[in-house]
Amino acid sequence: MDRFNSIIDTIASAIEWLVAILLAVLISITAVQVFNRYFLQFSYAWAEELSKLIFFYLVFLGGALAINKGTFSAFELYKLMRVEWQKNIRIFIWLLILCFQVVAAFYGGVMVSLTTTQITPALEISQAFAYGAIPFGMVFMILMTVHKLMHELQGEGS
């Protein structure tokens, strides 16, 4: 388990760096675009499309980080239940989340395969790059969820 914890920590750290870099790029592109539109009266055709693409990846990678840090939105009504039931309810919740993630990753992969020949108008790249954010991010969300589920099963959960 210690080795798996170490791997998850390394992955989470890499994702944090990637998210920070993507966010800096997104802010830079947006700032340049705003400056160009309002002061130079022109804009780059590719800027909006690239911003959307980066935002897609930020959302799904940020979701993995939120799961890892336990900062995602949650309803914690199970805490009103009897203490003896709470662990089982948390395990059930993690299993439901995991099922959703597996289905989303699968259908995200289907969307990628269906859009490989579609080209984006401004960037002229495959639309699959945009839809690729779904399975890419879901793989990391699945890893983080499995990690949390393993901790819960070992009695180390919240």
N, C-alpha and C positions, 0 to 999 in steps of 0.2 A: 504494500500500500504506500510505503514511503517513496518508492520509485515512481509510482503513478502520481502521487502528490507533487513530486519534483517536476515531472513532465508537464502536468497541468499548470504549475506555476510558471514554467518556462514559456509555454504556449500563451498564457495570459499576459505575460510580460511582452512578448512579441506582438500580440494583438494590441496592447496598449500603445506601443510605439507606432504601429501601423495606423491606428486610429488618430494618434496625434499628428502624424505626417499628413494623412489624408485631410484632417481638419484644417491644418495650416495651408495646404494646397487649395482647399475649397474657399477658405477666407481670402486668400490671395487672388484667386480667379474672380471671386465676387467683387472684391475691392477694385480691381483693375477694370472690370466690366462697368461698375457704377461710375467710376471716374471717366471712362471713355464715353459713356452715354451722355452724362450731364455736362461735361466740360469740353469734350472733343466732338460731340455729336456723331459718333459712330460706335459700333459695337462689333465684337468678334462673333461670327456665326456659331462657332464651336463652343463658346464659353458656357452657355446655358446647358447644352447637352452634356458637357463634361461635368458640370456641377451636379446635375441630376445623377449621373453615373457614380460619382464619388459619394453622393448622399446615400444612394442605395447601399453601398458597401459599408458606410458609416453606421447605418441603421442595424444591419444584421451583425456586424462585428461588435457594435456596442451592446447588442442584445446578449451576446456571449459573455461579454465583460460584466454585464448587469447580473447575469445568472451566477457567475463566479463570485462576485462580491456580495450577492444577496441584496442588491439594491433595486431590483425590478419591482414593479407594482404588483401588489398581491392583496387578496382578501384573506384575512386571517381569522375568519369566523370559527375555524376548527379549535381555536384557543378557548372558545366558550364551552367546548365539549369536555367530557370527563378526561382527566389527565391520562388515564390508562389507554384511551382511544387515540390520543393525539399523535403518537408516533406512527401508528398504522394509517391514520388519515394523511399525515405528511408523506409517507411512502406512496400511498395511493395517488396523491397530488403529483409527486415527482414522476410517477409512472404515466399519468395522463399527459403531463407536459412532454415527456419523452416520446410518447405515441404521436402527439401532434407534430413534434419536430421531425420524426422519421417520415411521416406522411408529407409534410411540407418540403423536406429535402428531396423526397422521391419526385413529387410533382414539380418542384423547382427544376430538377434535372430533366424532366419531360419538357418543360417550357424551354430550357436551354437547347435541347435537341430539335425542337420545332422552329426555333428562331435563328439557327446557325446561318441560314442563307439570306436572312433579312438584314439589310444594311441601314445604318443610321444616316440621316440626311446630312448632318454637318460634319461629324467625325469620320464618316465613311468606314465604320468598323461594324462587325457583326453585332446584331441586337442581342446575341447570346451573352456578350460581355455584361450587359445590364442585368439580364435574368440570371446570370451566373452568381450574382450576389446572394441569391436565395439558397441554393445548395451549399455554396461556400460558407456562408454564415451559419447555416443550420448544422453543418458538420461540427463546427466549434461549439455551438449551443448544445449539441448532443453530447460532446465530450464533457462539457462543464456540468450538464445535468447528470450524466452517469457518475461523475465525481461526487456531486452532492448526494445522489442516491446511495452511493457506496458508504459515504460518511453516515448517512441516516440509518442504513442497515447495520452499521457497526456501533450505533448508539452515540455517535458524535454530532448528530444534527442539532438544529436549533429547537 
